[in-house]
Structures are given as C-alpha cells and as structure tokens.
Amino acid sequence: MKDNFQSKGVTSQIVLGLLVIFMGLLFLLDNLDIVDFHRAVSFWPMVFIIAGTVKLCDTQTRGGQLLGAGLAGLGILMILDRMDIIDFNVRTLWPLFLIGAGGFLLYKALTGRRLMQAGSLKDDLGPGSDVVDIAAILGGFDRRVSTQDFRGGEITAVMGGCSLDMRMASIQGEAVLNVFAFWGGVTIKCPPDWTVVLQGTPIMGGFEEKTATPPDQSKRLVIRGYAIMGGVEVRN
C-alpha cells in the first residue's frame, strides 16, 4: 500500500520545467521582436494550466486527476478567450466552479462509500484511517488521525485550507504523504518522535518545517508535492 502513494515526482518536475521553459521562450521572443507577444501579461491563466498539469502528473487518485483536468481545462478556456478564438465569459459562467466543486466532492463521497462497502479500506472519515485522501476546495478541512499504522496518502488544498492532526498517530517504518496547495495552505501536525523529510517544490509559495529533532529515525514521514502560490507547514 505504501508504494501506491509514492509521488511521481520526476515526471511532474519534468513537465513543470518544460512549461516554465516554454513560457520563458515566449517572453524572450517577444523581447527580441521575433514574435508578437506583447499581450503576454494577459496570459496569466497559464498558471491554472501549469497547476492542473502538475496535479495530473503527481496525483495517485481519480479525484486528483479530475481536479487537475478541471484546473488545466479552465486555464485553456481562458487562454482561448484572450486569443479571441472562443467567447468565454467568466462572470457569466462562474456557477460552473460551484458545479465542478460539488461534483468533485460528490464523487469522492460515493467512491469512498463503495470502497468501504467492499471492505477494501477503513472508514476514511474516521480517526482510525491508515490512509488519508482529503481535499479542500474554496473552503476548509480539519482532520484528526489516530491510527497506529499510518501509511500516507494525499492532501489537496485549492483556494482553501487543510489541517491534518496526527499527534496521536504512529508509523511503522516510513509513510509518504503527497501534498498539493494551489492558492491555499496545508498544516500538518505530527508526533515529536517522527522524523520529517520535506521533498516539496515551492512555486511562489513555501514549505516550512517547525519540528523538534526526534530521538531516532525509526519513524519517518516523507512529505512530497507542490505549493503553488500557497504554503505547507509541518510542526509538532
């Protein structure tokens, strides 16, 4: 189960690097008067495309894939509108954000119930869950975990905040937690005997660790992922 939540960090970092290089080349060609890209600043929705692509490459869940596709799709529609290819009025179609967010939450709820009925996982809404899969979209999510065999999972915060309290939990060896914060924040509280290893990538955001040095390294929590104009804080 632990390997199921190993981040595909190499793939997502390659995709992210290529997207940033592409944007840099467009700005450079515009500065050299080779192409007409004088409206480059108005193409800020590229941020949504980058965030969605990174999420698609880095997620291990179907819900994460839907969220990534939604962010990338929104960015593409806004770019096409600025290029006068289609007419996409955000002020008129903003209820689509609510519909998409509601559909995402409904999908996660129905999927979790089917898995519980099949007996393939513990109650993901209870403190005894071994694996977490939580998301906060335009809102907040506060979760407490007390399992003695925590095995990792995935946390997503998009224009919202997630708080995961694991101070009553324990790890048998090592667990991997993938985080994704886009215009949002994630706070993780862990026991003082855990060794925290941060392997995240901040993009106009930040990862911050405020943990004490444990007596040994028998229990390791590896935190991977991205903070895009957002923040991830780990403390005990």
N, C-alpha and C positions, 0 to 999 in steps of 0.2 A: 504493500500500500504506500509506503514511503516514496518509492520511486515514481508513483503516479503523480506526485506533486513536485517533482523535480522541474525547475524552471528551464525553459528552452532559451536560456539567456544568450547563447551565442547567436542563434538565429535572429532573435528580436534586436540585438545590438547591431547586427549587420544591416538589417532593414532600416533601423533608425539612422545609422550612419549614412546609408545611401540616400535617404530622404533629405537629410541635412546637407549633404554634398550637393544634391540636385538644386535645393533652394539657393545655396551659395553660388552655384554656377549661374543661375538666372540673374541674381543681383549683379554678379561680376560682368556678365554680357551686357546688361543694361548700362552699367557704368562706363563700359567701353564703346557704347553706341553701336553695338553689333546687332542687338535685338531691341525692340521697343517694349520695355518692361517698366515704363515709368509709373504704372499703377501698382507696382509690386506691394506697396504697403497695404493696399486694399485687399490683398490676398491673404489676410490674417486667418481665414478659415482653414488654411493649411495645417494649423495647429490641431484641429479636430481630426484631419486625415492622419497626421503623424500619431496622435494619441490612439486613434482607433486601430491603426496598423500595428502599433506596438502591443496593444492589448490582444489582438488576434494572434500574434506570434508567441505571446508569453503566457496565455491562459491555458488551463488544462480542463476547463469545464465548458459545457454547452452554453450556460448563461453568460459566461465571459465572452464567448465567441459572438453571441447575439449583441452584447453591449459594444464590442469592438466594431462589428459590422455597422451598427447604428451610428456610432461616432464618425466613422470613415464616410458613411453614406451622407450624413448631414454636411460634412465638410465639402464633399464633392458637389452636392446640390448648390451650396452657397458659392463655390468657385464658379460653377457653370452660370449662375445668375450674374455674377460680376463680369463674366465674359460675354454677357448678352446672348447666350446660347439658349437658355430657358428662362422662364419667369418664375422665380421662387421668392415669394414674399414671406419673410419670417414672421412679421407682425400679424399676418393673416393665418398662417399655418402653425402658430406656436402651440395650439392644443395637441398637435401631433407629439410633442415632447411628453405631455401627460399620458397620452395613449400608449406611447412606447414604454415609458417608465412603468405604467400599470401592467402592461403585458409582460414585461421582464419579471416583475415581482410575482405575477400570477404563474408564470412558467416555473420559476424557482419553487414556489409553494407546491404546485401539482407534482413536479418531478420529485421533490423531497418526500411527498406523501407516498408516491408509488414505490420509491426505494425502501421506505420504512415498512410498507405492507409486504414487500418481497423479502424483508429481513436482511437486506444487504448492508445496512448501516444503522447506527444508533440514532436516536432522536436528535437531529441536527439543531433543534431549537432548545434543547436542554443542556444543562451544565456538564453532563457526563459524556458529551460527544468527544470521540477521539480525533475526528477530522472536522475542520470548520470550512464553511463556504458562505461568506456573508458579503452583503453589498449595501451601500448607502448611496442613493441617487436623489439629489435635491432634498436631503434630509439627514437624520442622524440614526445611528445604530449602536446600542450599548449591549455588549455581550460578556457573559462570565462563563469560564470553563474550569471545571474541577476534576477532569479525568486524570487518572494516574498513568495513562499511556497516550499522551498527546502525540499525534503523528503528522501534524502540519495542516496545510490547507491553503485557502485563498481568501484575500480580503480586497474589496474594491470600494473605493470612495470617489464618486464623481459629483462635484459641486455639493458635497456633503461631508459628513464625518463619521468615522467608525472608531469605537473604543472596545478593545479586547482585553479583559482582565483574566490572566492565567496564574495569579499568585497562589491559588490553591491547587494548581495542577502540577503534574510531574511528567518527565520524559524518560523513556527507556532508550538511552543512547543519543540519537540525533533526530531532529524533526526539521522540516523545511516549510517555511511559510512564504508564499508569494503575495506581494502587496502591489496595488496599483492605485495611486492617488492622482487624480486629474482635477485641478481646481478644488481640492478637498484635502482632508487631513486624516491620518490614521495614528491612533495612540495604542501602544501595546505595553501592558504591564506584566512582568514575568517574575518568578521567584528569584531570590538572591543567590541560589545555588546553580542557576543556569548560566552557561557561557553563551553570550550573544555574538553572532558573527554577522555583520552587515555587509551585504554584497549588492546593495541597491545602486541605481543610477539616477541621480537628480538632474532634472532638466528645468532650469529656472525654478527649482524647488530645493528641498533639502531632506537629508536623513540625519537624525540626531540620536545619539545613544547616551543615556544617563543611568548606567547600571554600575553596581559595585563589582569588584573583582571576586569571583567565586573561589571557594577553597580548592576546587579541582575542575577538570574539564570532562567529567563523566556525562554531563548533560549539556547538549549543545542545541541551540536554536539558531538556525541559519535563515536569515531574512533576505529575500531577493525581490527584485521588482523595480518599479519606476515611480518617481514623484515628479509629475509634470505640472509645474506651477502649483505645487501642493507640498505637503510635508508629512514625514513619517517620524514619529518619536517613540523610542523604546526606553522604558525605565522600570525600576523595581523599588 
